[in-house]
């Protein structure tokens, strides 16, 4: 009996909740209502709206088109950051101010129905067919961002719906998550992408609050679907009126919860829930240590890492001169299903006549490693911390000038000397010598290819040509590939001999008899036919550039 009473009470609460919503079918042309949003000095502003019509995308969904009758908004236009402002007619919630059109003479807006926004709680999209010239904006407030980094951000995000705006910051957003929900409809809400020594916070407006649940914006923030990104309180400082786009500027306050779903009809968050972040520290030339916390969203993570690394370098070094950009990166993570923490280290050296180019190439290296970890097909990786050290050194690089074998015609089992010449920049040629033994089983008439290059180029060459010779099914293999196989300061000399070798699943089977090679070639499992390879390695004190090739022939 008690369970029945509880069930009835729950259903009654749902009925009362939805009774406060105005159905799209009950919205009529000419109806007037009230919208609410935060305005200058964080004051609540109420504005009148008048319904112009309803655009139906299907029998159950659509958008309300309305005109705002308010002198301040008529002067400023619809303001970026108003998205999510709740609109009420006859005391019932219709939905959220979500979009507008460019070059309007009057402030006309589209309102996303609240019923479509409530569906976000089910982690589902409700797509609404809108006119092609509709404009919705997700403004991202920036603090501690230079003009160079801003250009990088704009290139990384590449969206007409995202606008980066200079703003203020407390540079110390409280990480103490709220236990209770202090939000009311019309409050400003922040989506915290980066906090710490730089802050990037998308801003919008809360539409509806249901205990610890929050619905806002009325349009996508980044259309990330199911996610987990910190959300915060925001104090609106001022409205900046501009001819092209007026916008709110504000100050992010304490973290209050987690953005759980970012869909086409808005965002859904939970107050009191902690969204995981990646802790990032950047040490530039051992002079400055910058600390950041970045939203743990796999799609956004690489772009945000590039942003904080660029800004850290700019603050300390600038982008002038020549030299070697030396990067050391350590990534702490867990494999899903394992409790242990793992660490992978990566080192890169970029010699360049323009340090600006070197910095951006090193950024690309970090992004490649992160993408490799995040999207590897074997393990699901949960990254927790990233530490990056960047330093500049005098320009020093060696170019492979020649590869010369002591003999061109060789015999099976014979040992020959291979001389590799490396031209140091603005210096003389240094010579490295290797003793190479020709295998006894090589047949007469065989051409043997010999080459020299850095370890990183050699590894990329092999994984491109023979991907089945690599496997990352264990931490040890993953670590070895990232830390050892991508080194640019390791000289590799190799000898490749045509043979019936087969690579499959990370294992290499050399010198197979013809009948076994045939069996492998017919097997359904992925495989590569590859030559027999012998490699010799030597660490150098400088990065190696270029490739040298030669050949010898077996008598």
Buried (B, 14 or more C-beta within 10 A) or exposed (E): EEEEEEEEEEEEEEEEEEEEBBEBEEBEEEBEBBBBBBBBEBEEBEBBBBBEEBBEBEEEBBBBBBBBBBEBBBEBBBBBBBBBBBBBBEEBBBBBBBBBBEEEEEBBBBBBBBBBBBBBBEEEBBEBEBEEEBBBBBBBBBBBBBEBBBEBBEEBBEEEBBBBBEBBBBBEBBEEBBEEBEBEBBBBBBBBBBBBBBBBBBBBBBBBBEEBBBBBBBBBBBBBBEBBBBBBBBBBBBBBEEEEBBBBBBBBBBBBBBBBBBBBBBBBBBBEBEBBBBBBBBBBBEEBEBBBBBBBBBEBBBBBBBBBBBBBBBBBBEBEBBBBBBBBBBBBBBBEEEEEEBEBEBBBBBBBEEBBBBBBBBBBBBBBBBEBBBEEEEBEBBBBBBBBBBBBEEBBBBBBBBBBBBEEEBEBEBEBEBBBBBBBBEEEEBEBEBEBEBBEEBEEEBEBBBBBBBBBBBBEBBBEEBEBBBBBEEBEBBBEBBEEBBBBBBBBBBBBBBBBBBBBEBEBBBEBEEEEBEEBEEEEEEBBBBBBBBEBBBEBEBBBBBBBEBEBEBE
